[in-house]
Amino acid sequence: MDKNIVKNKSFDFAIRIIKLYQYLQIEKKEYILSKQLLRSGTSVGAMVREAEHAESKADFIHKLAIAQKEINETIYWLELMKATDYLNQTEFETINKDASEIIRLITSIIKTTKTNLKQ
């Protein structure tokens, strides 16, 4: 099994986002916000994967910074869907917890990599 925690968590998160997107489309008949959520929520893992094969440390940091922005945007869409009753409190809390964990991981990796570059 791959020991890259952020890679695994972002992939699992993308699966949850796809399932949430399907739920929002089928059950809630919501087509616009859910598409935004789908785009940002699945791109996190894609950028983490791109960072794996970065051409340099600077490129690695850049790709993870994009992933960081995408997970932050995803949190925005989740908060908006909660505020507009597309998600109930429990639905929101479980997926937002995962998103918050991913943003903390990515931020930590970026900070550590930047610190190591300066040494």
Helices and strands as residue ranges (DSSP letters): H 5-26, H 33-52, H 57-83, H 89-118
